Amino acid sequence: MHSREREELFININPLQTAGRTRAAVRKAVTRYVDGYSVCDACTGILHDIEKPPIKSLTRELAEFLNVDEARTTAGAREAKFMVMHSECRPGDILVLDGNAHYSTHVAASRAGLETVEVPAGPPPFFKITADAYAQTLAEVKARTGKPAALALLTHVDGDYGNLTNAAAIAAVCREAEVPLLLNTAYTTGRMPVDVRALGADFVACSGHKSWGACGPIGVVGAIGEHAAHLFRLDQRFPKKNIELLGCTARGSNIMSLMEALPLVKQRIKRWEEELENARWFAARMEHIGKGGIKLLGDNPTNHDLMRFATPLFHEIGQRQRKKGYFLHKELTDRGITGLKPGQTQWFKMSTYGLSRSQVEYLAQAFEEIAAL
Ligand SMILES: *Cc1c(COP(=O)(O)O)cnc(C)c1O
């Protein structure tokens, strides 16, 4: 299935995709800047100083939007995280990170040569990451090595459970321990309001193709205070060129797609409460339909549109179906719903982001019918 068909003919509930779908204006902007040279042609040495197209003002707008002192585009959230790790740490340094962190956080840390120490998530079914657990892990690192960890990273909302962490409380703990904090907002900025300065983080990483409705690959990195000055330091021999950005980053249709997506993002984050209501209504309905055979994991009630359900009920129904574990995917497809992994019935992740209430009701009705098979 082509991705346009998926978006135009189906209700798509794949959590990796729901906030990355593009509106028509974004797709048009991409085609205008599709030639390999179309952005670089306008450059006089600094990508983020280009005034036509207005990349300079986009860069300023991104910093204001996130409420950081300086922001730049990157190729994605992982490149943003790697940049910060590479800039803040030396090989062998310790990065403290949450137990629900994304694989790309771990890979970025490996590339930067860091030792990682995990803040364990709490027990099932909630898998909660707490400020107390951060305080304890930071203290253990200091006791073992005699100095604070070089950097801490918090996954603001994780991709496994959609748990919203208390970033302000965890940032306060990091500040107390004198460890700078990088907030990975791959699942939050672009979907919901996030004020990095108010939360107290020092750095932020964002994913444009995951959560800002941009074609990408594109991300944003932001920093506050002296952290910004260090992260965005310039090369001595080439004083226009930013070292950690290797001179420049996203320099094609990807940055143009973010430019076109930003006005919509600014509007849609105002509807976050409605998004949450839809997700909570849906989760409660699923648990009701399942009569114990469908359970929401992670925060309950949920604080995000990404939801993970344990679904022994669907597994059991699959045993009786000709298509076995593939029945769920087929039954959903027959009802115009796509986005779950074929063959998976024990549990699944999904998202209601961007759906209207009547679409969410339709979705619940479809699961209700399938639960009665
Ligand atoms: C998707 C995801 C990423 C990776 O984002 P990219 O922009 O593709 O690098 C990082 N962290 C989390 C929590 C994610 O869900």
The ligand as an SDF file (V2000), in Angstrom:
LIG
                    3D

 15 15  0  0  0  0  0  0  0  0999 V2000
   11.0090    7.8790   16.8630 C   0  0  0  0  0  0  0  0  0  0  0  0
   11.7920    8.1870   18.0580 C   0  0  0  0  0  0  0  0  0  0  0  0
   13.0900    8.6880   17.9460 C   0  0  0  0  0  0  0  0  0  0  0  0
   13.8070    8.8150   16.6250 C   0  0  0  0  0  0  0  0  0  0  0  0
   13.4170    9.9530   15.9490 O   0  0  0  0  0  0  0  0  0  0  0  0
   14.2000   10.3580   14.6050 P   0  0  0  0  0  0  0  0  0  0  0  0
   13.7450   11.7600   14.3700 O   0  0  0  0  0  0  0  0  0  0  0  0
   13.7340    9.4290   13.5400 O   0  0  0  0  0  0  0  0  0  0  0  0
   15.6450   10.2350   14.8600 O   0  0  0  0  0  0  0  0  0  0  0  0
   13.7580    9.0280   19.0970 C   0  0  0  0  0  0  0  0  0  0  0  0
   13.1990    8.8950   20.2980 N   0  0  0  0  0  0  0  0  0  0  0  0
   11.9610    8.4100   20.4640 C   0  0  0  0  0  0  0  0  0  0  0  0
   11.3870    8.2910   21.8390 C   0  0  0  0  0  0  0  0  0  0  0  0
   11.2210    8.0350   19.3530 C   0  0  0  0  0  0  0  0  0  0  0  0
   10.0040    7.5360   19.5220 O   0  0  0  0  0  0  0  0  0  0  0  0
  1  2  1  0
  2  3  1  0
  2 14  2  0
  3  4  1  0
  3 10  2  0
  4  5  1  0
  5  6  1  0
  6  7  2  0
  6  8  1  0
  6  9  1  0
 10 11  1  0
 11 12  2  0
 12 13  1  0
 12 14  1  0
 14 15  1  0
M  END
$$$$
